[in-house]
Amino acid sequence: MFRNYFYLGRTAFELTSELKNFEIVDIYTQEKDILFLDVTNSEIQKTLVISTNPQIPYYYVKENHKKAKKNVISYFRDSIPSKIDSISISDKDRILKFETEGFDLFFTIRGPKTNVLFKFTDSTISSFKKTDDDYLRSFFVEISEQKFLRNKNDILFNLFDNKTLEEIQNDKRINRRIWLEYKSKFRDDVQITQILQVVSQIFDSKIRILVDDELAKVDFQFENWESEIHQSQVYDFNESNLAIAKFISLHHKYSIYSRTESDLSKKIEKDLAFWSEKLNNLKARIELGSQSEKYSLWANLLLANIYQIKKGMGSIVVEDYSNGESIEIKLNPKIEPNKNVDHYFEKSRDEKINFAKSIEIFEQSKAKYLELKDLQNEINKSESLQNLNQIGKNLLGNKSKEKTKMEDEKIKYKKYIVEQKYSVFVGKDSESNDRLTFNFAKQNDLWFHARGLAGSHTVLRIENTKEVIPKSVIKKAASIAAFFSKGKTASLVPVSYTFRKFVRKSKGMLAGQVFITNESVVIVTPEIPKDAEEIYE
């Protein structure tokens, strides 16, 4: 009922008494779809808040509002201060008119076209939310043919005087909620005097706000009216301004915690699809088996035939001494023969570690998948929104804990997960680099930077200091650091890395500038590795 035509008329008449002769001294926005007008009478300052959100349009006067210090857009400075004369409502539609010395403000509640429009004393027109110029012009032509009513008697006279019962029944201002209330009070044939009685209650009764905690619903109505919800809390108000302020507060409160069954189901289905795909990939990887022995064999075969390998060769065919079969082994033509041998020994060690990790991650992923299936079953059985809210908290619980634990990474840094386990963080600018290195990184985290080139600081988080980090992970973190450097387009880039505790900053150094000790250098291709998953939070 807070959007009902007659209730809006009531608010207009009550606020005229409160705001008459107040001056509008500032007009601005600092939230989407909400316009703020600071008003004062030299002794008291208040703020008129107008919401143009089509789903919940409202306006009320707020005490002690604080204007934001940034992200504020101001309007019509040349037309203020301007003294308020009256607030009235159109005789045709939900259009509220604020008459002031310098301009007329029109709050129009029209579904998607809900807006605040202005007409100034020099006849120029404008709007709060961007709108079509033709619509703007046609609107002011339309209202020029309308009357604006200033009190309850004017509205009732306009609605009932010389009107037939059929005309009154077809008047769009009498909405479904009013007819429901009429039927609850009067069982006989519709009569004009009885309709007048119900409409008059909107102006004269206490405003009642009912709350159903279990369903997280709020109903806005009037004293002694039938409620559409089971109330667990009741609030009564004599003044419309206090009532709408309380209603908006409760509406926002329940909007924050409410999650519908549809929303949760979609979230669950999306997460289940993600974990299902991950499980399938891991299962395929595990069924393939560890390739550690194969790479170890290749390394030993290359070592046994190293005299045949020349730098520049892309591959070599050798005999497997265990079964006499020929094997073709790929080589890196850019490196020395012994480096190719080392490469396959490293791959053998890394494969052994990665295969064990794949089994571990598979079990963790399977547990997560089954947990989601249980939540999905709970949603299907749930009969109250309160229960759905709890499921929603369980669903988002782990992510919420992670965000609390690592709030600094939320916006300030890019984050990648390498080899499904290791977290790599990348600074976004010079100040972000400093925060990443000196505020966020731990002493035993590995720190990377393209050697001799401008670029982002990059940190590989070390959760277990006793763990030997695979060289493949170090190379992938280095590749990411090279990718976010001036050497991004080069084929190969040298990257320095060391423990964070060996990174220092001297007094007078600019943001992002550091010096390091105990560095190691790895040469890598600048890229985001194929198995690196960027995390958006």
N, C-alpha and C positions, 0 to 999 in steps of 0.2 A: 504493500500500500504506500510505501514511501515515494513511489513514482506516480501515484494517482493524481489526476487533475485537481480534485478538490483539496487534497492534502497539500499540494503545491501552492494552491491559492491561500490556504491557511498560513503556510510558512511565509509567503510574501507579505501578508498583512501584519503578521507578528514581527517580522524583521524590519518592516517600515518603521514601526514604533521604536525599535532598538537602534536603527542606523540613520534615521532622518537627521540631516545636518552634519553627519560625519563626513569628513573629506577623504576621498581616495588619494593616497599619497604615493602608492607604488603598485605596479601591476607586473607580475612575473610568473614564470613557471620553473620548477626545479624537479618535477616528477612528470612522467608521461601522463598525458590526458588531464592534468590538474592545473587549474589557473588559480593563482593567489592574488588577492587584492588587500593590501594593508590599508586600514582606515583608522582615522583618529578624529577626536573632537577637541584636541589640544590637551585634554586631561587623561584620556584613556586611549590605548591603541589596541585594535583587534585585527583579525584577519578573516576576510571572507574567502572560503574555500569552495571552488566550483569544480566538480568532477564531470568531465565529458566522456567518460568511459561508457559506451552504449549499454554494457551489461549492468552497470550500477551507477547511473547518473544521480547526482545529489548536489546540494549546496547547504552550507551552514556557516555560522560565525564561530571562530576558534579563538580562545584566549591564549595569550603567551606563546604565540607561534614564533619560531626562530627561522629567519631566512638563512639558507645555506650560504657558505662562503665561496663556493665554486659550483660550476655547472648550472648556472642560473641564466635564464634568458629574460630580459626585461622588455616591456611593451609600452608604447605610446607615452613616452616621457614628456613630450611637448604638450600633452593634453591633461596633465595632472600638475598640482592637486585639482580635484573637481568634487564639489559638494553633492552628496546624495539627497535627492528630493523625495523619491517614492519608489516602491517596488510594487508592480501590478502584474496581472496575468491576462493573457489573451482570452477573448470570449469564444474562441474556436478550438484552440489547441494548447498543448503544454509548452507555451512560450512565456517566459518570465521577462519582464522589462524593468531594468534599473534606470531610472531617469536621473541624470546628473547635470551639473551646469555646463560641462564641456562636451558631453556625449551621452548617447543612450546605449546601454549594454543589453543584449538579448541572449538569454540562456534558453536554447532550443533543445527539447528532448524529442528526438526523432530517429530513434534506432541508430543505424550506422552514420547518420548525418547529425547526430548530437554534437553541438558546438556552442561556442560563444561568439556572437557577432557584434560588431560595433558600427554605430553611425554617429559621425562627429558633426559639430555645429556648422562646418563648411560643406556638409552633405557628402563628404568622402565616406566610404564604407570599407570595412576590413573584417578579419576573422582571427580567432585564436588558432584553430587547427586549419591547415591548408584546405581550401575548398574551391570548387569550380566557380569562375567569375560569373558565368551565366546563372548558376544557382544563387549566388550571392545577390545579384541584381533582382532576380525574380522573387527572392525572399522579401526584400524590402518593398517591392511592389505589392506583394501579398499582404503584408502586415499593415500597409497604408490603408487597407480596406477593413481592418479589424478594430474592435474596441478593446481597450485594456481596462480591466476591472480592478477596483481598489479596495473592495471590502466584501464580506460574506453576503450581505443583502443584494449587492449588485450581481453576484454570481447566481444566487437563488432566483432572483427576478429574471435574469437572462435565461435560466434553465426552464422555469415553469410558467412564466407569464404568457397567457394566451396560447399555450401549447396544448396540443391534444395528447392523450395517453400514448398513442402510437408514435408521435414525434419524440416524446420523452424516452420511450422504450428504445428507439433507434438512435438516440444520442450517444455517440461513441465515448463521451466523457464518463458515462455510467458503465463501468467495466464489470467483468465477470465476478470479481470479489464482492462488489456491492450487491449484485443480484443474488449471490449465495447467502449473504447476510440477510437480505430481504426475505428470502424463502425460509430461512431459519426462524424468522420472527413472525412472519405472516403467511398463513397457510391458505388463505382465501384468494379471491381474484385480485389482480394487481390494481392498486388505487394510487392516484397521484399524491394524496396526502401521506400515504405510507412511504412512498418513495422519498418524499420531502423529509420525512422523519429520519430515515436512514442516512441520507446525505447530510442532514444537519448535524448528526452525531460526529461526522468527520471533523467539523469545525469546533464542536463544543465539548466532546468527550476527552477524557484523559487518553493519552497515547500509551499503548501497552506493547512492550517488547517481550516476547516469549522465547525461551531457549530450551531446545531438546538436546541435552548433553550426549545422549547415546547416539543419535543420528547426526550430531553436530549441525543442527539446523536452527536458524533464527527466523521468527515470524514477526512482522511489523504490522500492528493492527490497532484497534481502539477498545476501550473499556467495555466489557459486556458483549463483545463480538465473539462469534464462534471461531475457535482456533483450528488451523489445519494440521497442527502438530501436537504431540504430547509434551506439555511443558514441565521442565524440571526447575526452571528459574523464571521469575516474572519481575519485570521492571515497569513502573508506572511513571509518567511524566505529564506535567501540565503544559510545559513549553515544548514546541516542536523542535527548537534548536537543540535542546538538551537530548531529546529523543533521538534525533538523527545522528548526533555525535556518538551516542552510546551504540546505536545500531551499527554504524560503520566500524566502530572499534570491535564489536563482537563478530561482525562479518569477516573482517580481516583476520581475526584470531582463528576462526574455524577454517578459513580458506587456507591458512598456512599448514594446518595439520591434516586436512581432509584429503584422502586419496580414494578415488572411486575404484570400484572393482574393475572397470574397463581399463583405467590407467595402469593399475598394478598388473593386470593380466598382460597388457602389451609389454610392459617392462620385463616381466618374467619371461615371456616368450622370446623377446630379443636376447636376453641374457642366456637362456637355455640354448638358443641357436649358436651363440658365440662359443659356449663351453662344449657343445656337442661337436662343433667343427674342430675345436682344439683337441678334444679327446680322440677324434678320428685321425687327426694328423699325428698325434703322439703314438697312437696304437700302431699306425703304419710304420712309424719310425722304429718302434720297439720290435715289431715283427720282422723288420729287415735285419735286426741283430746288430751287434757292435762290429764296426769296421776296423777296430783297433788292430786286430791280428793281420788284417789285409795290408794296412798301411805300414805296419812293422815289417812284414815280409817284403813289401816294395822297397822300403828303406834299405833293408839288408841286401836285396838283389842289386840295387843301385850301387851300394858300397862295394859289393863283390865285383861289379863291372865298371867301376868308376874310371878306369883307364880308357874305356870306350866312349865316355861322355865328354862332349866338347861344348863350351859355352856357345849359345846360339841355337842349340838343338831344341826342338819342340817336343820330342818324344824319343823313346828308345825301346826296342824289342829285345827282351832278355829271356833266358830259359829259367823256368822255375825248377830249381834243383831237387825239390821234393817229389815232383811227378813228371818232370821232363817236358812239360807243356810250355809254349811260348806265351809271354805276357807283354803287352804294350803299356808302357808307363809314361804318362805325360810329364813334361819337364817345363820349367820356367826358363825360356831362352835368355832372359836378361840377367840371370844370376849364375854364379860359379857352380861347377858340378857338386862340390861338397855341400853347398847351400841347398841344393835340391835334395840331397840325402837328409840334411837336418830338417828340411821342410816336412818330409814324410815321417820322420821320427816324432816331430812335434805333433803332426796330425794324429799319429797313433796314440800319443799321450792324451791329447785333447779329446779324441773320440771316446777313450775309456771313461774320462770324467763326464763328458756330455751324455753318454749313453746311460750312465748311472743317474744323472740328473733327470733325464727324460722319464725314467721309471718313477722317480720321486715325484716329479711334476704331474705325471699321469695319475698317480694316486690322489694327489691334492686336488687336481681338476675333477676327478671322479667324485670326490667328497663334496665339492662345491656344486656339481651338477645334481647330485642327490638331494642336497640341501634345498636347492631351488625347486626341485620336484615336490618336496614336502610343502614348501610355501605355496606352490601352485594348488595343491590339494586343500590347504587351509583357506585359500581365497574362494575356492569353489564351495566350501562348506560354510563360509562366514555368513552371518545373518545381520551384522551390525557394522556401521562405519567405524565405530570405535575399535573393533577388532581388526578391520582393514588397516586402520592407522598404525596399529601395533605391528602388523605384518610389514607395512611399508617401512617402519623403523628398522625391523630386522633385515629387510632387504637392503637398506642403505647403510646399515650399521657399520660394516667393515670399511666402507668408503668414507663414512663420517669420521671414524677413528683415524684413518689414514690422513685425512685432510687436517684434522686437529694436530696430529703428530708432525706433519710436514706442511704447515700452513704457508711457510715461506716459499714453497715450490709452486703454489697454486697459480700465480700469475707471473711471478718474476722470472721464472726460468722455463726453458723447454725441458721435457723429460722423455727419455726413451727407455724401453726395456730390451736388453740385449740377451739373446739366447734364453729367453723366457724366464730370466731370473735376475740379471744384474741391472741396476738403475744407473742411468747416465744423465747428468744434468748439464745444461748449456746456458750460459749467460746470454742476455738479449742486447745489452748495451754496456757501456763502460761502468756505470754505477751498478748495474745488475751483476757484472763480472766481479766487482769488489765484494758485493754482498754474498754472492755465491761462494767465493774463495774464503773470505774472512769471517762471515757470520754463519753460513749454512754448512759448509764442508767440515768434516771431522778431521782430526790430526792424521789419521791413518788412511783416509780416502786417497785415491790416486788422482792427481791433478794433471791435465793435459793442455798443451797450447802449441799451435803451429809455430815452428822454430823460425825466428827472424821475420815473422809476418804478423800483421795486425789480424786479430781474430777474437773469437769468444773463448773465455775460460771454460773448460769442460771438466766435470768431476765424475769419477766412477766411485759410487758409494760402496764401501767395504763393510758389510754387516758382520762378518766373522774374520777377525784379524789373524786367526790361525790358519785360515784357508789359503791355499795357493791359487791365485787367480790365473786361469788359463791364458796362455799367450793369445789365443784367438779372441778373447774378450778384450784384452789390452789393445790389440790391433783394431778391433771394431770401434772402441772408444776413441782411439787416435784418428780413425777415419772420419768420425763424426766431428772431432775438433778441427780437422783439416777442411772438412766441408763448410764449416762456419768460420772460414778465414779468407783472407785475400788470395790464397792459393787454391780456391775452390775449382778453378778451371784447369789447373795443372794436372798432368798425368800422375805425378808422384809428389808428395810433400813430406819433408821431415817434420816430425812432431816430437817435442820434448815432453817427458812425463816424469813425475816424481811424487813422493808422498806430500800431502798438503802441508805437513809440518816443516817442509823444506822450502816453502814459498814465503817470501818476505816482501814488505813494503816499507820504503824509507820515507822519512818526512819530506814533503815537497813534491813527491811523485803525484802525477795526475791520476784521475780515476781510471782504473783498469791496468795501470802500470805496476809491475812487480819485478823482483829478481828471484832466481831460484838457485839452489845448490843440489848436489847429488843427483843430477839429472841423467836420464837415459834417453836415447833417441831411437825412434822407430820410423821407417819410411813406409808410407801407406798411400793408397789411392783415396782422394777426397770423395766420400760418398756416405750416404745413409745405408748401412748394411741391410740386406734383404730381410733378415730376421729381426731387425730392430723395429719395435712397435712404439709409435709415438703415443704418449698418454695425454689426453686432454682433460683437465680438471677445472 
